Amino acid sequence: TLKVSKDAADAVRGQLEEGPKAVLKNWLLVHLSDKRIEDVEGGAAMQKLRREIEDGFNSILIENAGCKVDEVLFDEFNVQ
């Protein structure tokens, strides 16, 4: 889940519907595929991963729409 400010909500939604959704999805899949179990175990590791995803998404969103994500929240996290 992406948490954004009310001011940025429409811009982020528009980018996800019309803009670089495939770019964001691809970035996320590539980023996660480089992770090992040790990289995602424990609270500190999960916080680090959330920050990495937030930073990666923001670099794409700011470049394309001048908007950003305030926080990445995990609803569910499965490791295979």
Backbone hydrogen bonds in HBPLUS format (Angstrom, degrees):
<---DONOR---> <-ACCEPTOR-->    atom                        ^
c    i                          cat <-CA-CA->   ^        H-A-AA   ^      H-
h    n   atom  resd res      DA  || num        DHA   H-A  angle D-A-AA Bond
n    s   type  num  typ     dist DA aas  dist angle  dist       angle   num
A0073-LEU N   A0001-THR O   2.82 MM  72  5.03 173.0  1.82 156.0 158.0     1
A0003-LYS N   A0071-GLU O   2.77 MM  68  4.98 176.2  1.77 161.5 160.9     2
A0070-ASP N   A0003-LYS O   2.76 MM  67  5.56 142.8  1.90 149.6 161.2     3
A0071-GLU N   A0003-LYS O   3.13 MM  68  4.98 149.7  2.22 139.3 139.2     4
A0008-ALA N   A0005-SER O   3.09 MM   3  5.27 128.8  2.36 100.3 113.2     5
A0009-ALA N   A0005-SER O   3.00 MM   4  6.04 123.3  2.33 146.9 162.3     6
A0012-VAL N   A0008-ALA O   2.89 MM   4  6.05 167.2  1.91 166.9 170.5     7
A0013-ARG N   A0009-ALA O   2.88 MM   4  5.97 165.3  1.90 151.0 155.9     8
A0014-GLY N   A0010-ASP O   2.86 MM   4  5.98 159.0  1.91 146.1 152.1     9
A0015-GLN N   A0011-ALA O   2.97 MM   4  6.21 152.1  2.05 143.3 150.8    10
A0016-LEU N   A0012-VAL O   2.92 MM   4  6.20 151.5  2.00 151.3 159.3    11
A0017-GLU N   A0013-ARG O   2.93 MM   4  6.16 145.3  2.05 147.7 157.4    12
A0018-GLU N   A0014-GLY O   2.73 MM   4  5.67 164.3  1.76 151.8 157.0    13
A0019-GLY N   A0015-GLN O   2.77 MM   4  4.13 125.9  2.07 104.0 119.7    14
A0023-VAL N   A0020-PRO O   2.99 MM   3  4.90 115.0  2.42  93.6 110.4    15
A0024-LEU N   A0020-PRO O   2.82 MM   4  6.11 162.6  1.85 162.8 166.4    16
A0025-LYS N   A0021-LYS O   2.89 MM   4  6.08 165.7  1.91 153.4 157.6    17
A0026-ASN N   A0022-ALA O   2.88 MM   4  5.93 160.7  1.92 143.2 149.0    18
A0027-TRP N   A0023-VAL O   2.87 MM   4  6.03 163.2  1.90 148.8 153.9    19
A0028-LEU N   A0024-LEU O   2.95 MM   4  6.15 163.6  1.97 151.3 155.4    20
A0029-LEU N   A0025-LYS O   2.96 MM   4  6.21 165.7  1.98 153.1 156.6    21
A0030-VAL N   A0026-ASN O   2.97 MM   4  6.14 167.4  1.98 156.7 159.9    22
A0031-HIS N   A0027-TRP O   2.88 MM   4  6.00 163.2  1.91 151.4 156.9    23
A0032-LEU N   A0028-LEU O   2.88 MM   4  6.04 167.3  1.90 155.0 158.2    24
A0033-SER N   A0029-LEU O   2.97 MM   4  6.00 146.0  2.09 141.0 150.3    25
A0034-ASP N   A0031-HIS O   3.31 MM   3  5.61 149.0  2.41 103.1 111.5    26
A0035-LYS N   A0032-LEU O   3.06 MM   3  5.34 163.2  2.09 111.4 116.7    27
A0039-ASP N   A0036-ARG O   2.88 MM   3  5.17 138.6  2.06 106.3 118.7    28
A0040-VAL N   A0037-ILE O   3.08 MM   3  5.55 161.0  2.12 114.6 120.5    29
A0046-MET N   A0042-GLY O   3.05 MM   4  6.31 153.0  2.12 148.1 156.2    30
A0047-GLN N   A0043-GLY O   2.94 MM   4  6.20 156.7  2.00 150.9 157.0    31
A0048-LYS N   A0044-ALA O   2.99 MM   4  6.22 157.3  2.05 146.3 152.4    32
A0049-LEU N   A0045-ALA O   2.94 MM   4  6.16 158.0  1.99 145.5 151.5    33
A0050-ARG N   A0046-MET O   2.92 MM   4  6.16 157.2  1.98 148.8 154.7    34
A0051-ARG N   A0047-GLN O   3.05 MM   4  6.32 157.8  2.10 148.1 153.5    35
A0052-GLU N   A0048-LYS O   2.93 MM   4  6.21 155.6  1.99 150.5 157.6    36
A0053-ILE N   A0049-LEU O   2.98 MM   4  6.21 161.6  2.01 153.3 157.4    37
A0054-GLU N   A0050-ARG O   2.92 MM   4  6.11 161.9  1.95 147.9 153.6    38
A0055-ASP N   A0051-ARG O   2.87 MM   4  6.04 164.9  1.89 151.6 155.4    39
A0056-GLY N   A0052-GLU O   2.93 MM   4  6.10 160.2  1.97 146.9 152.7    40
A0057-PHE N   A0053-ILE O   2.87 MM   4  6.00 170.3  1.88 157.3 159.9    41
A0058-ASN N   A0054-GLU O   2.88 MM   4  5.97 159.9  1.92 148.0 154.5    42
A0059-SER N   A0055-ASP O   3.01 MM   4  6.19 152.8  2.09 145.2 151.6    43
A0060-ILE N   A0056-GLY O   3.36 MM   4  6.65 150.4  2.46 142.2 149.1    44
A0060-ILE N   A0057-PHE O   3.12 MM   3  5.26 121.8  2.47  98.2 112.4    45
A0061-LEU N   A0057-PHE O   2.80 MM   4  6.05 171.7  1.80 161.6 164.1    46
A0062-ILE N   A0058-ASN O   2.82 MM   4  5.64 166.9  1.83 148.1 152.5    47
A0064-ASN N   A0060-ILE O   3.06 MM   4  6.23 151.9  2.14 146.6 154.3    48
A0065-ALA N   A0061-LEU O   2.72 MM   4  5.57 155.9  1.78 152.6 158.4    49
A0066-GLY N   A0062-ILE O   3.02 MM   4  4.06 140.0  2.18 106.7 114.2    50
